[in-house]
């Protein structure tokens, strides 16, 4: 059974990225959204562009989370 954690802070997102073995982002193409696998290095670049105090809403993530860690799978978006 894997644990499921919603990530509401940039610090929590960074910690989750350190634990994750696989990272997916939810990319938007027009009106379509799709989960795409990216490397941890690419995910780190995305996270490094966020201010430490940033909120999910400020990052245009209107579900009020930066992502979800499910075991070692990180879903960003």
C-alpha positions in Angstrom: 0.0 0.0 0.0 1.5 3.3 -1.0 0.9 6.6 0.8 -0.7 9.5 -1.0 0.3 13.1 -0.1 -1.0 16.4 -1.6 1.8 19.0 -1.9 0.7 22.5 -0.9 4.1 24.2 -0.5 7.2 24.5 -2.6 9.2 22.9 0.2 6.9 19.9 0.2 7.2 19.7 -3.6 11.0 19.8 -3.3 11.0 17.0 -0.7 8.7 14.9 -2.8 11.0 15.4 -5.8 13.9 14.1 -3.7 11.9 10.9 -2.9 10.3 10.4 -6.3 11.6 7.8 -8.8 9.2 8.8 -11.6 7.8 12.3 -12.3 4.8 13.3 -14.4 3.6 16.7 -15.2 0.2 17.7 -16.5 0.7 19.7 -19.6 -1.9 21.8 -21.3 -2.2 21.9 -25.1 -5.0 24.3 -25.9 -8.0 22.9 -24.1 -6.5 19.4 -23.7 -4.5 18.2 -20.7 -2.3 15.2 -20.6 0.1 13.5 -18.2 3.7 13.4 -19.6 6.7 11.7 -18.0 9.7 14.0 -17.5 13.1 13.4 -15.9 13.8 14.4 -12.3 16.3 17.0 -13.7 13.6 18.6 -15.8 11.3 18.6 -12.8 14.0 20.2 -10.7 14.4 23.0 -13.2 10.6 23.6 -13.0 10.6 23.7 -9.2 13.7 26.0 -9.1 11.6 28.6 -11.0 9.1 28.8 -8.1 9.6 31.3 -5.3 9.8 29.4 -2.0 6.7 31.2 -0.7 4.7 30.7 -3.9 1.2 29.2 -3.6 -0.3 26.7 -6.0 -2.8 29.3 -7.2 0.0 31.8 -8.0 1.5 29.0 -10.1 -1.8 28.6 -11.9 -2.6 25.3 -10.2 -6.1 25.9 -9.2 -6.6 22.6 -7.4 -4.7 24.2 -4.5 -1.8 21.7 -4.7 1.5 21.7 -6.6 1.1 18.0 -7.1 0.7 14.6 -5.5 3.2 12.1 -4.3 1.9 8.6 -4.5 4.6 6.2 -3.2 7.5 7.1 -5.4 5.4 8.6 -8.3 5.2 12.3 -8.3 2.5 14.0 -10.2 3.1 17.7 -10.7 0.2 19.9 -11.8 
